[in-house]
Amino acid sequence: AFKGDEGLTEGEKAKAWAVLRMFEQGTYFCVVRHRWVDNFSFLKQVFPFPGMPDFVKGLIMGKIRGEMIKTLNNQGCGDRTEEEFRADALRDAKAFEAMLDDKGFFFSSSSSSSSSITSFEAMMYANVLQFASFDVECSENPFPKKPWAVAAFARDSKRIQRFVQRVQGAAFPDYDELLERLDGKTEKWEPSQ
């Protein structure tokens, strides 16, 4: 249970629900589109399938991509252009940022604490981290061929970065230790200051 949920007003819960739905029913599909449609050639490299022949990998990845495109079409996203998706994701990130205070709190910083987060903040952390963790200047940028304005915006947003740092600190106080356990298989992500 999240202790932070206890003090929320009905109005705060309603606001949180609306924003979460925006991300789950809108922004999420922008991320899916960005990964599986607009940057598919790179995504094929991310899933190495060790020991499997290249043509089999291609068949598997093609099948997964086809299912993702079906999902996008079923969601009503099939007739949207890449530019429209990019604009929607950026608009969603800007809307979320506008709702945060200067300390990175979604709810009043006087009613929240840095050591206690709400269930909403935990869910939004996962949603926002999908694009807030992209280092658009990094040579290891997962999508180097098509830079994503929403990733640059989130990386430059002090409010979003403070939100990510605060929630990460409260939810994962052992974050550095968790990364060490990954045996050096991933780089430590540092939010921009």
N, C-alpha and C positions, 0 to 999 in steps of 0.2 A: 504494500500500500504506500502511496505517496503522501507524506505528511503535508506537503504544500497544498493538496487538494482541499483540506479541511476548512481553510479560511476563505475559499472563493465564494463570491456572490453569484447569484443566478445570472446576472448580467455578464460577469467575467466568464462564466461557464459557456454562455451563449456565444460570446465573442470568440472564445477558444474553439468551439465547435465549428463555427463558420470558417475560420482560418484553416483549421485542420482539413475540413472538407475541400476547401480551395486547393490545398496542396495534394490531397489524396485523389481528387477527381480531375485535377487540372495539371498542376505542376509535375506530378508523377509521370503523366503521359508525355509531357515535354521531355523529361529525362529519358524515358523509354525510347521515344523517337530519336533523340540525340544519339543514344547508344546503338540501337539496332537498325536504324534506317540510314541516318546521315553519316555515320562513322563505322559502318559495318566492316570495311576492309581492315581497320585497326582492331576492331573487336575480335576478329578471327585470330589475331595474333595473341590476344590475351588468354585464350583457352587453348593451351598447347596439346592436350590429349596425348601425353607421352606414349610412344611406341605404336601409335595408330597411323596407318597410311594416310597421306594427305588427302586423297580423294574421299576417304571415309569421313575425315574431319570436315571436309567441305560439305558433304551430304548432311551431316549432323547439324552443322552451323546454319546451313541453308534452311533446314527444317525448322530449327528454333526461330530463325529470323522470320520465316513465313508465318509462324504462329504468333509472333509479336506483331506483325503487320495486321493479321486478322484481329488481334485484340484491339489495336489502335482503330481499325475500321469499325469494329463493334461498339467501341466507345464513342464513335461519331467523329473521329479525328482523321479519317481517311482523305477528306477533301481539303485539308489544310496544307498550306505550303510550309517549307522549312522556315521561311522568314516569319510567318505567323506564329509558329511554335516558339521560335526564339523570342519574339516580342512578348508572347504570353508568359513565358518563364521569367523574363526580366521584369515584367509588370507585377507578377506575383511576388518576386523577391523584394521589389520596391515597396509593395503594399505591406509585406511583413516587416520590413525595416521601419516603415513609418509608424508601426504600432509598438515598437520597442522604445524604451526610454534610453537616455544616454549611457546608462550603466548596463544595458543589455537585458533589462527585465521586460517581459511581456505584460505581466501584471504589475501593479504598483510595487516599486522597490521597497516601500515601507511595509507592505503586506507579505513580501517574499523575503527569502534569505539566500545567501550564496550557498549555504550548505543544505538547503531544502528546496527541491524542485517539485513541480506539479507533473502529473501524468501527461498533460498536454505538452509541457516543455520537453519532456523526454521524447515524445513522439515527434515533435517539431525538430528536435535536435537531429534525429535520424533523417527526416525529410530534408532539412537544410544542408546537412553535411554532404548530401549527394552532389551538390554543386559548390558549396562553400569551401570544400577541401581541395578543389582543383587549383593547382599552381599554374596559372596560364602562361607564366614566363619560363617555367621549368622545362628543360629538355625532355623530361620524362612525363610531360603532360599527357594524360591518357588519350586525349583527342587533339593531337597537334595540327592536323590538317584543317580543322574547322574550329577556330577559337570560339569560345562561347561567352558572349557578353555578360550573361548572368553569373558566370563563374568569376569574371573579373570584378563585377559589381560587388558580389558577396565578399570577395577577398579584400576589397577596398573599404567596405562598410564597417566602420568602427562599432556600430551598434550590433550588427550581425556577428562580428568576430567576438565581441564581448559576451553576447548571448551564448555562442558556441563554447567559449572558454568557461563561462560560469556553469553551464549545464554539464559540460565534460568534467569539470572539477568536482561537482557534486555527485554525479552519477558514476564516475570512474576515477576515484581518488588514486587508484593504483594504475593509472593509464600507462605510465612509463614502464612499469613492471610487466604489464600485459604485452607491450610491444617487445620487450626483451625476451619474453617467452616464445615469441614467434620465431626465435632463433635467427634474427637478422634477415628474415625473408621479406621484410617490408621496411620502408623508411618511416621515421617518426615524422608526423605532420605537425608543424608548428603554425598556429593561426598567426596571421599578420597582426602586428601591434598597432 
